């Protein structure tokens, strides 16, 4: 379970350009809970994910994942339990390395790295079986450099790599924004399956209102660094995309 308690973050404090990105934010995300997060630019969405991932630190408040206090923990230590898929398919992978080597690095997330990556036959077969599930014909191309793949293929593989280690929390940072509609739907369907199968806690940031309503079992709206709406699965399924667009007009 992810727990945020009274978390605040201000950029450029006590200056004319001061920005209060998060303002005493508190909420929880349970294992298996898929939370879609929407909000206007500057509402605090990216700051929220960055604080959880450890790329920036909170000014005050607590961030816990299960029994671990994350506040002063370096991002590379948090990566043992937290995986992130970015908007840009070029992020989150090593493009010059093969699919297989990228999966091996993912399996070592949060562990001490050796000078050699090290891949045995059993691991190679495990990767092939995982990649075969995508039905993209990549299971026989695992020695191909990741950088030669399409955006949709990379995002799908990146999602698969999140479950190669003992990840508890998945941060989806507009993972379909750079994809065509068909690839986007495929990636989100895969994300939904992995989340259900592995009972991950998920924060999904999106500007796509149809995706926000179609995926996940909870919908949160951020506004000026605070939660303005927090809807259950039943409540959000009563909405239409136009309803969410009207939320933005309120800000």
N, C-alpha and C positions, 0 to 999 in steps of 0.2 A: 504493500500500500504506500502511495505517495501522499505525504502530508505537508502542506504549507500552512504555517501559523504566523499571521501578522507580519507578512514579508513586505518590505518596502525597498525601493531602489530609486535614487535620484541621481541624475547626471548633471554635471556642472553646478553643484550646490552653491548657493549664495552668490550666484552670478546672474547677470541680466538674461542669459539664455538657459537658466535652470529648467530642467525637465523632470517632473516627477513621473517616472515610467510605471512604477507599481506603488500602490498606496495601501498599506496594511492589508494585504491580500491573504485570505485564508480559505482553503478548500482541500478536499481529499479526492484521490483517485484510487479505487480499489483494483486488485488483480482481476483481469478480465474485463475491466471497464474501458470502453472506447469513447473518449470524450472529444467531440469536435469543438474547436475554439474559433469563434469569429469576432470581428471587431474592426473598426476603421483603422487606417494607418495612424500609428502613435497611441493606440489603445493599450499597448503593453504586451502584445502577443509574443513577439520575438524576445523581448526582455525576459518574459516568463520562462521560455525554453532555455535561453542562455544561462539564466540563474540556476536552473535545474541541472543543466549539462556541466556547469562549472566554468564556462568561458568568461563569466563575470560573477562577482560575489554580491550578495545582498548587503544593504546597509544595516538592516536589523531584521528580526524575526527568525524563524526556524524552518529549515527544509529537511525532511526526513524521508528516507526510502526504507520501508520495513523498520528495522531497528538501528539503521545507520544515520547519524547526523551528517548531512552533506555540506553544511555551511562553509567550513574551512578546508574542505577536502579538494585536492587538485583534480582537474578534469580527467587526467589519465587514470586516476584511481577510481573515479566514478564510472568510467567506461566499462568496468567489470560488470556493472548491473544496468547501465543505461546505453542504449543504442539510438542513433539519430540518422534519419534519412532527410537529405536536404532538397531544396527546390532544384538546384542545378545537378543533373546527373553526373557531372564531372567531379563533384565533391563526394567525399566519403569512401573513395576507392583509390587504389594505386594504378593509374592507367597503363604504366609501362610493364606491370606485372601481369601474369596470366590469371585467368579466372580461378584456377586451382590455387595459386599462391595467395590471391586475395581472400579466398575462403580459409586458407590456413592462418593468415594474419587475423581474420575475424575470430577464429577459434581460440586464439591466444589473447583475446581482449582482456586487459586488466592483469595479465600474467607477465612474468619476467620473460623478455625476449632474448633468444639466443642469436648468435651471429648468423646461423643458417636457419631457414624457415623449417625445413624438414617435413617431407611428405612421404608417407608409406602407402602401400597398396590398399590397405583397408580404408585409409582416409580418402584416397582417390576414388574408390568405389562409393563411399558415402556421399561425396560431392556429386558424382555422376547421378546417383539416385535422387538427390535433392533437386538438381538442375533439370532432370527429366520431368519432374512434376510440373514445370513451367510450360511444357509442350511448345517450346520455342526452337527445338532442334539444336540446343547448345550442349547437350550432354557429351557429344563427341568432339567438342571444340574447347574443352576445358584448359587446353594449353595455349589458347589464343589470348593475346593481350586484351585486357579489359577496355583499354582506350579505343579499340576498333569497333566496339559494339554500338548499337543505337541507344538513344536515351532511354527508351522503354525497356530494352533488355538490361541496361545497367541498373535502372531503378528496381526492376524485378529481382535481379541478382543481389542487390544491396539489401533488399528486404529479407531474402533467404539467408543472407549472412548474419542478420541480426540474431538468429536463433542457433548459431553455431557455438555459442557460449551461454552461460547462465544469466542471460539478460532478464530483468524484471520489468523494465520500463522502456517503452519505445516512444521517441519523439519524432513525429512526422511534420516536417516543416515545408508545407506546400509541395509535397512530393510529385504532384502531377502537373504543376504549373507550366513546365516546359515540354509537356508531352501532347501528342495528338489525342483526340477523344478516345479512340480505340485502345491505344496504349495506356491512357489514364485509367480507363475502366478496368483493364486487366490488372494493373498495379494495385488498384484499390480492392479488387476482389481477392487478390493474393494477400494483401494486408489483412483483410477481414478474416480470412481463413487462418492465417498464422496467429493472429491475436486470439481467436477462439481456441485453437489447438493448444497453444502454449500458455493461455491465461495471462497474457501480458497486460499491464496497465499502459494506457496509450493517451497521449495528448496530440491531437491532429489539428494543426493550424491550416486554415484554408480561406481563400477569398472566393471560392466557388460555392455559391449558396446551394446548388443542387447536390453537390457532394456533402456539404454539411448536413443536409437533411437525409440523404440516402445512406450514409455510413455512420456507424457508431451508435451507442445506446444512451447518449447524453449530449446535450448541446449547451455550451457556455458562451455568453457574450461578454467580452471585456469592453469597458469604456473608461477612459481616463485612469487606467491603472487599477480599476476595481471591477468586481463582478456585478454586472447589471442584471443579467438573467442567467438562470441555471435550470434547464429544463430536462425532465426525464424523457425516456424513449417514447412513452405514450404521448406526452405533451408535444414533443417536437414533430411527431408524425401527423399532428393536426395542422401543421403549418405548410405554407407554400413558399417557394423562393422569394416571391414578391413581399411576403411578410418580413423576411429578413432584410431585404433592401430598405424597407421602411424603417427598420431599426437604425440603419446608418444615417438616415435623414434626421433622426432625433438628435444625433450628435452634432 
